[in-house]
Amino acid sequence: MATAKSITTDRHLLYPSPRNRHRTVFMHEVFLPYPYMLIDLESYNFKGHYSLFAACRLSDRKMGQLVTLELPEDEVKFKAEFVPD
């Protein structure tokens, strides 16, 4: 049943966050190897759309989270401001 709600890409097996406004996998991606960390994407005040997924990286089966962003400047902003707990 859970696989029906998953999204498989060339690099990841994704499970959308229930808090996502968009279930879209956007072009700009940041994989975070922190599967249990709470990430509040709204607090970053991005200019474009964004989404968050629980993720399994297929190349090494590493679990984590995938942030996908519509705009490249939002990716740069996220990478600059993100600090793991």
N, C-alpha and C positions, 0 to 999 in steps of 0.2 A: 504494500500500500504506500509506503513512504517513497518508493522509487517513482511513483506516478507524479509526485510533486517535485521531483528533482529535475535539474537541468544539467545536461552533460555537454561540455564544450571539448575542444581539442586538448585542453590542458587541465580542466578541473571537472569534478563532480560537485554540483552546487545545490544547496538547499536555501531557498529565499527566507529572509527574516520576515516574520509576520508584521514588523513595523515598517517595511518598505512601502513607499508610495508608488514605486515603479518596480515591476518584476523583470525589468529589462537588464540584460548584461551589457553595460556600456563599453565603449572602445578602450578606455583608459582603466587599467586594472592595477591594484596593489594587493599582493598576497601578504597576509600577516600570520605568522606562525603562533598565534595566540588563540586557540579555539574557545577559551572560556572568558576572555576579556570582554567587558561591556564597552561598546564603541558607540558614542552618541554623535552620529554624523550631522545632525541638525545644528549642533553647536559650532560647526566649522563655517556656517553661513556661506556655502558654496553658491556660485553664480548659476550653475547648471544643475541638471538632474543627477542623482546618485542612487546607488542601491548597495545593500550589504547582504552577503551570503555566508552561511557556514560552508566550508569548502574542504575538499580532499584534492590535493595536487596529485594528478595521475602519474607524473614522472617518478615520484618517490613515495607516494601514498601518505604524504605528510598532511596532517589535519591542521586546519586554521580557519581564517576568515578571509573573504575576498571583498574588497571595496571596489566598486566599479563606478567610474565617473564619466560624465558626458563631455566635459571640457578639459583640455590639457592643463590649463592654468589651475583648475581645481585639484588635479593630481599633484602638481608641484606644491600647492598650498598644503594639502594633506600630508605629503611626505615631510615637509618642513615643520609642521606643527604637531604631528603625531608623536606621542611619548608613551611607550608601554608602561603599564603599572609595575 
